[in-house]
Amino acid sequence: MSIHAVIDFETTGLSPAFGARPTEIAIVLIAEGKIIDRFQSLMNPGVSIPNDIQVLTGITNEMVPPRVRIVVAPI
């Protein structure tokens, strides 16, 4: 049985080179034509989501979780 992953990745724009940041990832696992698992998560891009992107994706600034700062301590 082969398993396939379908991945959807939403961002604030078209390219990281132009400042686009991730806002959502969704993954669906499919085996034998049936969904066997799924995952979806919104993420705070650290920048305001442009209005045209909000209209396109339906993801608003109010929907994303508060920004979490991760600090890695030296070992």
Backbone torsions as a table, in degrees:
resi	resn	phi	psi	omega
1	MET	NA	126.8	176.3
2	SER	-97.8	144.0	179.1
3	ILE	-115.5	134.0	179.2
4	HIS	-118.0	142.7	176.4
5	ALA	-108.0	129.4	173.6
6	VAL	-107.5	123.3	-174.3
7	ILE	-116.7	132.2	174.7
8	ASP	-119.9	127.4	-176.1
9	PHE	-127.5	118.0	179.7
10	GLU	-103.6	144.6	-178.9
11	THR	-137.5	175.7	179.6
12	THR	-83.7	-1.4	-178.7
13	GLY	-174.1	-159.2	-172.6
14	LEU	-92.2	-26.2	-173.4
15	SER	-153.7	139.9	174.0
16	PRO	-59.8	-28.5	179.0
17	ALA	-62.7	-23.7	178.4
18	PHE	-106.7	17.0	175.3
19	GLY	92.7	6.4	179.3
20	ALA	-65.8	138.9	-179.8
21	ARG	-128.0	150.5	-179.2
22	PRO	-69.9	144.3	176.4
23	THR	-123.7	-24.1	-178.3
24	GLU	-157.8	145.8	169.1
25	ILE	-131.0	138.5	176.3
26	ALA	-137.2	136.7	-179.3
27	ILE	-133.4	134.1	175.3
28	VAL	-123.0	129.5	175.6
29	LEU	-98.2	131.7	-177.2
30	ILE	-124.4	131.9	175.2
31	ALA	-134.3	129.6	179.7
32	GLU	52.5	39.2	176.5
33	GLY	77.8	6.7	-178.8
34	LYS	-121.5	142.5	175.6
35	ILE	-71.5	123.8	179.8
36	ILE	-109.1	-17.4	176.7
37	ASP	-163.7	160.2	178.6
38	ARG	-152.8	153.6	177.8
39	PHE	-144.9	140.6	177.5
40	GLN	-148.0	137.2	178.6
41	SER	-151.7	132.9	171.4
42	LEU	-87.3	149.9	176.6
43	MET	-138.1	147.5	-179.5
44	ASN	-78.1	121.3	-177.5
45	PRO	-76.5	-10.4	-178.8
46	GLY	81.4	0.3	175.7
47	VAL	-137.8	161.3	177.6
48	SER	-68.1	138.3	178.3
49	ILE	-80.0	121.4	-178.9
50	PRO	-58.7	148.9	-178.0
51	ASN	-56.8	-41.7	-178.9
52	ASP	-65.3	-32.7	177.0
53	ILE	-73.1	-37.0	176.2
54	GLN	-60.9	-42.4	178.6
55	VAL	-66.1	-43.7	-177.9
56	LEU	-65.1	-45.7	-173.5
57	THR	-97.7	-21.5	-174.4
58	GLY	80.1	4.8	-179.5
59	ILE	-96.9	121.3	-178.7
60	THR	-106.7	164.9	176.8
61	ASN	-59.3	-33.3	-178.9
62	GLU	-71.7	-22.1	-177.3
63	MET	-80.0	-29.5	-174.9
64	VAL	-77.3	147.6	-179.1
65	PRO	-67.8	161.4	176.2
66	PRO	-57.3	148.5	-178.8
67	ARG	-69.5	132.7	178.6
68	VAL	-109.2	127.7	178.5
69	ARG	-95.5	125.4	180.0
70	ILE	-104.6	124.3	179.2
71	VAL	-113.5	126.1	178.4
72	VAL	-100.3	119.4	-180.0
73	ALA	-81.5	141.0	177.6
74	PRO	-64.9	149.3	-179.1
75	ILE	-92.2	NA	NA
